Amino acid sequence: MKQSVRNILTVSIGILLAALYILTLTAERSHTRAQSCQGLKVSITDSAALRFVSEEDIARYMDEYGPYVGKLVEDVDLGKIEEILSAKSAIRSCEAYIDRDGYIHTEIVQREPIIRFQKGDIGFYADEMGYLFPLQKSYTSRVPIIDGAIPLNVDGNFKGKPASEEENLWLTRIIGLTTHLQRTGWSKRISQISVLPDGNLVLIPTEGKERFLFGTPTRIGEKLLRIASYYEAVEPAHDKGYYSSVDVRFDKQIICKK
């Protein structure tokens, strides 16, 4: 067979395959357009330890979209579905798509709190990005608790980041402190953090009566080293609970009070 004939056959086969692909794709699209929505499938794709939202919650939130079962697939507004679900405080992001069988799939990523703030009767969470969101009725996350005179001007229904730069800076530093405690293992020894009216932090240990006056959430490593020195050199010299207050705010000083 001559080379020119082979080339013609090769091109013809290529054109035929392309035509078959286009016909198949067109048929699938026509099938999808004519298909009605069959229902909802929910995937919660993040850590199984978080249980802020369930499949039942997502189905209930979808009521805000309106009837969708039986609706033509081409008329389902996936962007609106993503907008409705992503607006929920416990949901960080949502992606929605429709499969070949006509089911709406929603892939949910929950917000993961790293701190719980308790400001009097008002409680709320913060995630690692400094996004604040309300406590959830269905689930309580076991994260460090910070209470007292919290300098964030928000209520229990607030969602988002604080309005002022000063509040955002304080929140960023507090997140840095709690992250450092988790990363270095100190979170096992510190059960709670309280904010005094003057802005100083008090670290409350898991065991013992001492209250560590920590100051502002700065120079974190240095201050924790002074707390470690207290446990290694000062506490063993006395009975447990001998000191009630341990001030580690100042460089090269550990000030203990009965």
C-alpha positions, 0 to 999 in steps of 0.5 A, spaced: 500 500 500 502 506 498 504 511 503 499 516 500 493 511 501 495 510 508 495 517 510 488 518 507 486 511 511 489 514 518 486 521 517 479 518 515 479 513 521 481 519 525 475 523 523 471 518 524 473 517 531 472 524 532 465 524 529 463 518 534 466 522 540 462 528 538 455 524 537 456 520 544 457 527 547 451 530 544 447 524 546 449 525 553 448 532 554 441 531 551 440 526 556 442 530 561 438 536 559 432 532 559 433 528 565 429 530 572 433 531 578 432 524 582 435 527 589 440 529 594 447 525 596 451 528 601 459 527 602 462 531 608 469 530 606 473 533 612 475 529 619 470 524 621 472 527 628 468 533 627 460 533 627 458 540 626 453 538 620 450 531 618 446 529 612 440 531 615 442 538 616 444 539 609 437 536 607 434 541 611 438 547 609 436 545 602 429 547 603 431 554 603 433 553 595 426 550 594 423 544 591 429 540 586 426 533 586 423 532 579 426 539 577 429 538 570 437 538 571 438 544 566 434 548 571 437 546 577 442 552 580 448 549 583 451 556 584 445 558 588 446 551 592 453 552 594 451 559 596 446 557 601 450 552 604 457 555 604 453 561 608 452 556 614 456 558 620 459 551 621 460 550 613 467 552 610 466 551 603 461 547 599 461 544 592 455 541 588 454 538 582 449 533 578 451 526 576 449 522 570 443 519 574 440 526 576 442 526 583 445 533 586 452 531 590 454 536 595 461 536 598 461 539 604 468 541 608 466 543 615 469 549 619 474 546 624 475 550 631 481 551 634 479 556 640 472 557 644 471 563 647 466 564 653 465 572 654 460 572 659 453 568 657 456 569 650 460 563 647 463 562 640 469 559 636 474 561 632 478 557 626 485 557 624 484 563 619 481 567 625 474 566 622 469 567 628 462 563 628 457 561 633 457 555 638 453 549 635 447 546 638 448 539 635 455 538 637 461 541 642 468 541 640 473 540 645 478 545 644 482 550 648 477 555 652 478 562 653 474 566 658 474 573 661 474 580 658 475 578 651 476 584 647 472 582 641 466 586 640 462 581 637 455 577 639 454 570 639 451 570 632 457 573 629 460 570 623 466 573 620 472 576 622 472 582 627 472 589 624 478 593 627 485 591 626 486 591 633 481 586 634 484 582 629 491 583 631 489 580 638 485 574 635 491 572 631 496 573 637 491 568 641 491 563 635 498 563 635 499 562 643 494 556 643 497 553 636 504 553 640 501 550 646 498 544 642 504 544 638 509 543 644 505 539 648 503 545 653 496 544 652 496 537 656 498 542 662 494 548 661 486 547 661 484 554 660 486 561 659 482 567 662 483 574 660 483 580 665 480 586 665 487 590 664 488 585 658 493 580 661 492 573 660 492 568 666 494 561 664 490 555 669 494 549 669 490 542 669 493 540 676 495 545 681 492 551 684 497 556 681 495 561 676 500 563 671 500 571 670 502 571 663 501 578 660 499 579 653 500 573 648 507 575 646 514 572 647 510 566 648 516 561 648 520 565 653 514 565 658 513 558 657 520 557 659 519 560 665 513 556 667 517 550 666 523 553 670 518 554 676 516 546 675 523 544 675 526 548 680 521 552 685 515 548 686 519 542 688 522 546 694 515 547 697 509 543 698 504 543 692 499 549 692 504 553 696 504 559 691 497 561 688 500 566 683 506 565 679 508 571 674 512 570 668 511 576 664 518 579 665 525 577 663 529 573 667 524 573 673 519 568 676 515 572 681 511 567 686 506 569 691 502 565 696 
